[in-house]
Amino acid sequence: HPSSRRALRRSRRWRLPVASLLIALAAVIGAGLLMFPTVVAWFSQYEQSQRIEQMAEDVADLGAETLHQKIAEAREYNAQIIGGGANIAANERLPLAADPDQQGDYDSILRADADGLMGRLRIPAISVDLPVSHGTSDEVLDHGVGHLEGTAVPVGGPSTHSVLTAHRGLATAELFTHLDRVQVDDTFTIEVFG
């Protein structure tokens, strides 16, 4: 039948060859792989902003007298470590001491939540707004900025030096990736307990 031949030819014209399907599939997978770091970084940034927002709400509920008391405790902690100072070996992230808490109970100073959140770091020049937590464990550094135990907690004051650290170049979060773009006159803010 001539009509069945025409139908057969028409159906053959609309079929995609297997090679075309494989190329299309490879293109979709490739686009997904290229977008993965961007999407994951966005989710990480969202998580960080939620932690900062929750901390701000918790701190706002404390009241002025409690905030002043927490800052005073932090300054007292800093005064204790300035004299003796904690020794920190190169490429280490804990002070060298028989008792790591020799200067007081580090984990309780400026603790805003159960995870050890202590503040917020903003660097407007590179659009950084990150939570700052106690310590420099892998878990802390995967989700924000860590404060190096043994250095002054970030409440300012004469002769105090706080060391804050974060990763650069992670596929899952930006963190300090663009820190090299900060110029000499750029400013940053560390917000601690209001």
C-alpha positions as CSV (number, residue, x, y, z in Angstrom):
1,H,0.0,0.0,0.0
2,P,1.3,3.4,-0.9
3,S,-0.4,5.1,2.2
4,S,1.4,2.7,4.6
5,R,4.7,3.4,2.9
6,R,4.2,7.2,3.4
7,A,3.3,6.6,7.0
8,L,6.4,4.5,7.5
9,R,8.6,7.2,5.9
10,R,6.9,9.9,8.1
11,S,7.5,7.9,11.3
12,R,11.2,7.4,10.3
13,R,11.7,11.1,9.8
14,W,10.5,12.0,13.3
15,R,12.7,9.4,15.1
16,L,15.8,10.7,16.9
17,P,18.9,8.6,16.4
18,V,20.4,7.1,19.5
19,A,23.5,9.3,19.0
20,S,21.4,12.4,19.2
21,L,19.8,11.2,22.5
22,L,23.2,10.5,24.0
23,I,24.6,13.9,23.0
24,A,21.5,15.6,24.5
25,L,21.9,13.6,27.7
26,A,25.6,14.4,27.9
27,A,24.8,18.1,27.5
28,V,22.2,18.0,30.3
29,I,24.6,16.2,32.6
30,G,27.4,18.6,31.7
31,A,25.2,21.7,32.4
32,G,24.2,20.1,35.7
33,L,27.8,19.6,36.7
34,L,28.7,23.2,35.8
35,M,25.8,24.5,37.8
36,F,26.4,22.3,40.9
37,P,28.9,24.6,42.7
38,T,26.7,27.6,42.2
39,V,23.6,25.9,43.5
40,V,25.4,24.4,46.5
41,A,27.1,27.7,47.3
42,W,23.7,29.4,47.2
43,F,22.2,26.8,49.7
44,S,25.3,27.3,51.9
45,Q,24.9,31.0,51.8
46,Y,21.2,30.6,52.7
47,E,22.1,28.4,55.7
48,Q,24.7,30.9,56.9
49,S,22.2,33.8,56.7
50,Q,19.6,31.7,58.6
51,R,22.2,31.1,61.4
52,I,23.1,34.8,61.6
53,E,19.4,35.8,61.6
54,Q,18.7,33.3,64.4
55,M,21.7,34.5,66.4
56,A,20.5,38.1,66.0
57,E,17.1,37.2,67.4
58,D,18.5,35.3,70.3
59,V,20.9,38.1,71.2
60,A,18.1,40.7,71.0
61,D,16.1,38.7,73.5
62,L,18.9,38.8,76.1
63,G,18.6,42.4,77.3
64,A,21.1,45.1,77.7
65,E,22.5,44.1,81.1
66,T,23.1,40.5,80.0
67,L,24.8,41.7,76.8
68,H,27.1,44.0,78.8
69,Q,27.9,41.1,81.2
70,K,28.8,38.8,78.3
71,I,31.1,41.4,76.7
72,A,32.7,42.0,80.2
73,E,33.4,38.3,80.5
74,A,35.0,38.3,77.1
75,R,37.2,41.2,77.9
76,E,38.2,39.5,81.2
77,Y,39.1,36.4,79.2
78,N,41.2,38.5,76.8
79,A,43.0,40.2,79.7
80,Q,44.0,36.7,81.0
81,I,45.5,35.6,77.8
82,I,47.4,38.8,77.0
83,G,49.8,38.4,79.8
84,G,50.7,34.7,79.4
85,G,49.4,34.4,75.9
86,A,48.7,31.0,74.4
87,N,51.4,29.4,72.3
88,I,50.2,28.2,69.0
89,A,52.5,26.1,66.9
90,A,52.8,26.7,63.1
91,N,50.1,24.9,61.2
92,E,48.2,24.0,64.4
93,R,44.7,25.1,65.5
94,L,44.9,24.6,69.2
95,P,47.1,26.3,71.8
96,L,50.1,24.4,73.1
97,A,49.4,23.7,76.7
98,A,48.8,20.9,79.1
99,D,45.3,22.2,79.7
100,P,43.7,23.8,76.6
101,D,41.3,25.8,78.8
102,Q,44.0,27.1,81.1
103,Q,42.8,30.7,80.3
104,G,39.2,30.0,81.3
105,D,36.3,28.2,79.8
106,Y,36.8,29.2,76.2
107,D,33.7,27.4,74.9
108,S,31.4,29.4,77.1
109,I,32.8,32.8,76.3
110,L,30.4,34.7,73.9
111,R,28.5,31.5,73.1
112,A,25.3,32.6,71.4
113,D,23.9,29.1,70.6
114,A,24.5,25.4,71.1
115,D,26.8,25.2,68.0
116,G,29.2,27.7,69.4
117,L,28.2,30.7,67.3
118,M,29.8,33.9,68.7
119,G,29.4,36.6,66.1
120,R,29.2,37.7,62.5
121,L,31.9,38.9,60.1
122,R,31.0,41.4,57.3
123,I,33.3,42.4,54.5
124,P,31.3,44.6,52.2
125,A,34.0,44.9,49.5
126,I,33.6,41.2,48.7
127,S,30.0,40.7,49.8
128,V,30.9,38.5,52.8
129,D,28.5,38.1,55.6
130,L,29.4,35.0,57.6
131,P,28.8,33.5,61.0
132,V,31.8,33.2,63.4
133,S,32.0,30.2,65.6
134,H,34.3,28.9,68.4
135,G,37.2,26.8,67.2
136,T,38.6,25.8,63.9
137,S,37.3,22.2,63.5
138,D,36.5,20.9,60.0
139,E,32.8,21.2,60.9
140,V,33.1,24.9,61.8
141,L,35.1,25.7,58.8
142,D,32.8,24.0,56.4
143,H,30.0,26.3,57.4
144,G,31.6,29.6,58.2
145,V,34.4,31.4,60.0
146,G,36.2,29.9,62.9
147,H,37.9,31.8,65.8
148,L,41.3,30.4,66.7
149,E,41.3,29.3,70.3
150,G,44.2,30.9,72.2
151,T,43.8,34.2,70.6
152,A,41.7,37.1,71.9
153,V,37.9,36.7,71.4
154,P,36.8,39.5,69.0
155,V,35.5,42.2,71.3
156,G,38.2,44.8,70.6
157,G,40.3,46.5,73.2
158,P,44.0,47.5,73.5
159,S,46.6,44.8,72.8
160,T,44.1,42.2,71.6
161,H,44.6,40.2,68.5
162,S,41.8,37.8,67.3
163,V,42.5,35.3,64.6
164,L,39.6,34.4,62.4
165,T,40.0,31.7,59.7
166,A,37.9,30.3,56.9
167,H,38.3,28.2,53.8
168,R,38.9,29.5,50.3
169,G,38.1,27.8,47.0
170,L,35.5,25.3,48.3
171,A,33.1,24.0,45.7
172,T,30.3,24.0,48.3
173,A,30.7,27.6,49.7
174,E,32.5,30.8,48.9
175,L,33.5,31.8,52.4
176,F,37.0,33.6,52.0
177,T,37.4,32.7,48.3
178,H,37.6,36.3,47.2
179,L,39.6,37.6,50.2
180,D,42.5,38.5,47.8
181,R,40.2,41.2,46.3
182,V,40.2,43.2,49.6
183,Q,42.1,46.4,49.3
184,V,44.1,48.3,52.0
185,D,41.3,50.9,52.6
186,D,38.4,48.4,52.7
187,T,36.7,47.9,56.0
188,F,35.2,44.9,57.8
189,T,32.9,44.6,60.8
190,I,32.8,41.9,63.4
191,E,29.5,42.0,65.2
192,V,29.5,40.2,68.6
193,F,26.5,40.2,70.9
194,G,25.0,43.3,69.3
